[in-house]
Amino acid sequence: MASVDQHVYVEWRGGTCRVKWWTGECHPNGRKRYESKGGFTDEEAAYRHGQDKLYEIRHGTNISNRDGATPTSEWADSWLQSLDLRHLSIRNYRWRVKHIKAFFKERPVSELTILDHRAFRKYLAAVPVGEKSQTQILSTFATIMDDAVAAKLIKQSPVERQGRRGKYRRKPRERKRDMAVESVAKLAHNADIRWGLTGFVYVWTMAMTGMRPAELYGLTREYCFPNWPKTDLRLDETEVDRYDDDLLRYGLGEELLPAVRVERQVQYEEGVLDFYPPKYDSFRTLVVPTFLAALLEALLASHESPWVFPAIEGGSLGAASFTKEYWRPVADGAPASVGPKLWREAMVSVNPFAGKRQYLVRHGHKEWLDEDGHPRFAVEARMGHELAGVEGTYSNLTVAMEQQIARALQARWEALPAALRSRPVRDERVALQNSVASISALVRQALADGVTEPDAVVARVEAVRPGSRRNSVLQARRRLLADA
């Protein structure tokens, strides 16, 4: 039989009914495109199903057989490819999508139900990922399914969303203590022991500017006082006016404000360390107090590295295992080392930061700004945050605001006892050790002399720095050859 409108047809095939209906589309040759469903034992039921499909087509709620059969893994891949995010975000989403594909595989999107979502939660609880990662994976799956609804692959999301039940329970927050300037001074002294003047200035720079770690790792001479803004690379043709204004406002001179410029950070992508814009494109200029300006000037005069804060063995700190090799001994303390490879005095644990991440120094910088009563816009701009609404639109960071910030930070430094402000005189063994060229410098010289074979390069380095780690030498060799 056929419907009156000639868009639904029912036919018997081997004891069961199959219904087909017009999708509202046509093939390239002009013929109507139909879809069908079989397995009905009642002709009226089959016909009603066809009419229901026509109703859904007319009201834009129909899920075609073709789209509904899209495998979940295929849709997840398509969804991932549609994202326009920075590479680290894409890497995180790729990892989450991998878990989604591993569970759902080729299951059609349109067949997924709340029961599948529950099963997926149970599956994640059994695989070796943390609770936070499970939450992120489930959140990504919910977004993928919401987009599948919008793309008309499924009528409604299979994600089970439950509203809050019972008493409100506040999410646990990381416990933080007030950042005393004395604690920062102790961190700086430990960093001085760990990697000399570079470490000392690194800690004070983070505390006095609130820069993110990757921004500090990627800070180069061109964007640091006293060179900047005269040495600005001027990579953005639309920023010509700002470049000119910076020359009148910042730099070395009595009428100018000493400052560093945050233009980039370093991150790894596909195993290669490279420059990227700062997080959230938070390009900004950070005035520094006079004591830090003097330290930065002395630091740049003490080495020839393009990095303001080079690693102990040369290169960017972004390529080092910073948390393990640098921050943990600085914050947690470390015993004295008296072995043949390294002589180093003991580092005392800094209690407020022991076992904590270095990012809390950045948090502490905002605490200082808030305590000193600086305008909210000036504080958020310095931290690299955008202030929404009218306040963000109408506010502006003025010279007077920057001067006030620099003076307040300088006052904190001057309130320290003289013993905490000065760098102690190191043992002559440390001075001798620090006078020896870094592994990178020795490898660079060996390559310049035509010595390129791995064993020969290692021998050259060990002749000057006995006990140097072979892997460190070979890593420096590979990096320098790749840069050549």
N, C-alpha and C positions, 0 to 999 in steps of 0.2 A: 504494500500500500504506500501511498505518498501523501504528504500533507497538502493542504490547499494552496499554501504559498510556494509550493514546489521547491523548498529549501531543505526539507527533511525527508529522508527515504529510509524505509525499513524493509529488510529482506531476510528470508529464512535461509540458513545454511547449515545443513546437517543436524537439524533438530534444535538449533539455537538461532536467535535473532541478532542481526547486526544492523545498527543504525548509522547513517552517515548524514552529515549536515554541511551546509555551505559556510565557509569561514569568513565570507565577505571579501575574499581575495581572489585574484585570477592569476593563472599561469601566464608566462610571456606570450603564449599563442592565443590568449584571450579566453581559454576555457576556465570555468570556475574551479577553484581548489576546494576539495572536500576533505573532511577528517571523519573518522568513524570509530565506533567502539562495538565490540561483539560480546557474546556470552549471555545475552538476555534470553530468558525462557518465556517471557510474556511480551507480546507485540505492543501492547499499550504502554508498558513500562519503557520499552525501547524508544517508542515515539515521544513519550514525555521527556526522556533524557535528551533527545535531539532538540525539542522545543526549549528546554532549559539552556542548552548550549547557545541557541540563537538569542535567547534573552540576554545571556551574559555577553555575547558579542555586541549586541545593540547597546548595552550599558557599559561597555569597556571593562568588564571584569573577567572575561574569558581567559583561560590559560590554554593555549593551543597544545595539542599532543606533541608537536615538534619541540616547542620551548620547554614544556614540562618534562620532557625526557632528557634534558640537559644534565649530564653527570655532575655531581657536586664538585668533584675534583677539577673538572673543566671550568665550571663557573668560578671556583675559587682562584684559579690561575688567571682567568679573564679579569676578575675583580682586582687582583694584585697588579696586573699590567696597567690598569686604568689609573692607578694612584700617581699623583704628582707631588712627591715628598722628597725630602733630603735623603741621601743614601743611607744614613744610619737608621732612619725610620723605616725605609724600605727593607733593610736587612732584618729589622725586628719583625715586621709584618711577614716577611718571607718565612721566618722561623715559626711563627704562629700558624701560618697557612699549611706548613708541612705537617703539623699535628692534625689539622682538620682533614687534610687529604688522606692521611694514614688511617683515619677512623672511617670516614664516609666513603672513600674510594669512588666507585662508579655509580653509587646510588643516585637515581634521578632526584633532582631538587624537589620536584612536585610531590614526591612520596614521603618527604621528611615530616615527622610529627613531633609533638611534645615528648613522646616516649623516646624518640631518637636523641633529643636534647638531653634528657635525663641519663640515657646510656652514655652519651659523650662525656657528661660530667663525671660519671663513675669511671670511665676509661681514663680520664685525665688524672683522677685521684690515684690511679694505680701505676702511672708512668712516672719516671724520675724527674719531675719538674716541681718547683716550689709552689707554695700557695699563691703567691703574687703572680707567678707566670700562668697558673691555671686561670686566674681571674682575667688576665690579659687575653689569653687564647679564647675564652668564652665570650669576652666582650667583642673581639674581632669576628668571631662566628656570628654573633648577633647582628653586627653591622653588615656582614656579607648577606645574611638572610633578609635583612631589611631592604637591601639593594635588590635582592632577588624578587621581592614583592613589587618594588617599583619597576623592575624590568619585566614584570608579568611572567615570571617563571614559576611562581607559586602564589596561591591566593592570600595566605597569611603566614607570618613567620612561625616556625616551629619552636622558637625560643620561649621558654617558660619564664615569664617575668612576674615575680611576686612582689607586691608592695610590702613596705615595712610592716611587720607585725610585732605587737608587744611593746615593751619599754624601749625608748631610744638608747642606744649604746654608742657612745662616741668612739670613733676610730682611734686606735693608739697612735700617739705622736712620738717622734724621736725626742728623747729627753736631752735638752740642751742647757748648758750653764752659761751664765754671763761671761762674755769674753773679756777678761782683764788684760790690760796692756802688758802687765808683768808676765802673763802666760805666753803672750806672743813673743816677748823678748826671750823667754826660755826656749821656745821653739826655734827662734832665729839662731840662738847660740848652739843648739844641737845641730841645726842645719849647717852652721859654720864648721862644726866638727866633721859633719858627714861629707860636705863637698865645698868647703871653703867660702870665700866671699860671695860666690854665686848663690849658695844656699842661704846665707845670711840675708842678702838683698831679696831673694825670691820670697821668703816668708814675709818680710816687711812690705813688699809690693802687694802681695795678696791681701794682707790685713789692711793696707791703706788705700787700696783701689777697689777691692771686691771683685777683681777679675776672676773669671772661671779658669779652672786648671788648664784646659785646652787652649785658652787664649794666652795664658802665660807661656805654655810650651811653644806656641807659635809666634811669640813676640820677637820681631827682628829689629835690627838697629835702625832701619828706616822710620820706624814708628815709635821710637823711644827718645825721651829726653836724654841728652841735649840736642840730638840730631833733628828730631821732628819739631816743627812741620816743614823745615827747609828741605828735608830729604823724602818727603811724601812721594810715593810712587805715582800718584795721580792717575789711577787706573779707570776712574769713572768720569767720562766726558760731561756728564750732567751735573757734576759737583764743582765746577770751576769756581763759582762764587764762594763756596765754602772753603776751598783751598786758599783763596785770596784772603778771606776773613781770618782763617787760622793763623796766617803769617802776622796779622796785626794784633792777635790776641794771645798766642802761645809761643813758647820758645825760650831761648836763653837771652836774658836781658832784664834790666831793672823794672821796666814797665810791662814785661810779659809774664804770663803764668806758666810755670813748668808743668808739663803734661805728657802723658803717653796716649797713643791713639789705638783703639781696638778696631782693627779692620779685618782680622781673620783669625782663624784657629787652625790647628792641625788635627787631622783625623785619618784613620786608615780606611781605605776602600780597596777591596780585592788585593789585600796584602801590601798596598803602596801607601806610604805616609805622604799626605799632600795638604795644601792650603784649602780651606773652605770658609765661607762667610761665618761670622759668629752666630751663635744660637739665636733664633728668631730674627736674624738680620739686625742684631742689636749693635750696629756700628755706633761708636761713641768716643768722646774725648774725656779723659779723666785727669783732672788737675791733681798734682801731688804736693805734699808738704815739702818745705825746703830741705829737711834732713834727708828725705828719700830722693830728692833731686840730686843731692850731692852723692849719695850712695850709688845711684844709677850712673852718674857721670864717672865715678871711680871704677865701677864694674866694667863699663865699656872700654875704659882705658887699660884694664888689666888683661884683656884677651882680644883675639882677632876673629873670633867666631861670628858668623852672621846672626846667630841666635843671641838674644840678650841673656838668656839663662841656659847655657849649654850643659849637656850631661857631663858627668865626670870624665868620660872617655871621648868626649866630643859628640857632635850631632845634637838633634833635638831631644828634649826630655820626652816628647811624645813617642819616641821609639824605645824608650826605656820602660822597665816594669816599675813605674814610679811608686805606686803604693807600697809594693813589697820592698824595693831596694832603697827607697829614699824616705817616704813618709812614715812608715811604721817604725823604723829606728828613731826618727826625729821625734815622733809623738810618744812612743812607748818606752823609749830609752834602749840602750844597748851597752853591753860590757865593753871594756877596753880590749883592743886587739893589739897583740904584741908579736904576731907571727911574722915570718919573713916576707909575706906578700904585702902586708899592710900594718902600719903602726897607727893606732888611733886611740885617743883617750875615751873614757867612758861617757856615755850620754845618759843623763838623768831623765826619767819619765816625767812628762808634763801632764799632771793629773787631769785637768779638764779635757784634754784631747787624747788621753791614752785609750786605745781601742776604738777611737772615733775616726771618721773620714775627714780629709783635709777640706772638704767643701764647707765645713762648719766655720772655717776662718772667713769665708765669703759671707756667710750668714752673720757672723760677728761684726763685720764691717757695716752691715745695714743697722744692726743694733746701735752701733756708735753714732751713726748718722741720725737715727731716731732720738737717741738720748740727747744729742746736741740741739735738737729742735729745728733742724733744717726743713725747708718747705718740702711737702710730699712729692711734688713734681720733680724737684732737684734730686731727691733720694732715689725715686724710681728710675729716672733717666740715668743716674750713675750706675745703678744695678743692671741696666740694660732691659728694663721693663717698660711697656707702653701703658700709659694711664688712659683709661677709657673715659668717654663722656666729655662734658663741657670743660672740666678741669684739664684734661689732656689736650683739648683743642686750643684753649686760650692761654695756657701757661707757657712760659719760656724760661730756659736756663740762662740767667744773666751773669755778667762778670762778677757782680757783687755776691751772688750766691756761691759761685765757685771760690771766690776769695774767702768767704766765711767757712766753707768746707775745708779748705787748705789750712786756715788758721786753727780750726778746731782740732784737726788731726795732728798738726804740729804741737799743739798744747799737750796732747796725750803723750807724745814722745818726750817732751821736755819735763813732764811730771815724773818720768822714770828716774830712779837713782842713776848716777853717772856710771856705776859698774855695769848696769844692764844695757846702757846705751852704747858702750864701747865694745869693740872686739878684743878679746884677751890675746896676749902674745902667746903664740903657739910654741910648743917644744921644737927644738931645732930639727928633730927627726921629721916632724910634720912639714916644716919649711923646706927641708931637703926633698921630701917626697913630692911636695907640690911644685917644686922647681923642675921636675922631670916632665918632659913633653908627654902629652896624652897619647894613648894608643892610636887614636885617629890621626894625630899629627905625625907620629912615627910611620904609620902605614902610608900616609900621603907622601911622605918623603921617600919611602922605599919605592913606591910606584913611580915617582918622578925620576928616580935613579935607574929605572928600567927593571927593577926587581918585582916580578909579578907572580911567580910560582908560590902557591900557598905555604909550603914548608919554608921557603926562603924568606918570605915576609914574616912568618912567625919567628924565625931565628933572628932577624934584624930587630924585631921589637923586644924579644927576650934579652938581647944583648944590652939593651938600655934599661928595660924594666923587667928584671928577673921575677919569675913567678906570674907573669901575665897569663890570663886565661886564653887558651888557644881559640876557643869559640868566639871570644870577644874580638880577637885579632882578625879571624876569618870573616866575622860579620862586618867589621869596619872595612875590610878589603872588598867584600861584595858591594857594599854601599857606595864606596868611592869609585869602583869600576863602573857601577851603573850610572853614576852621576857624570862620569867623564864623557 
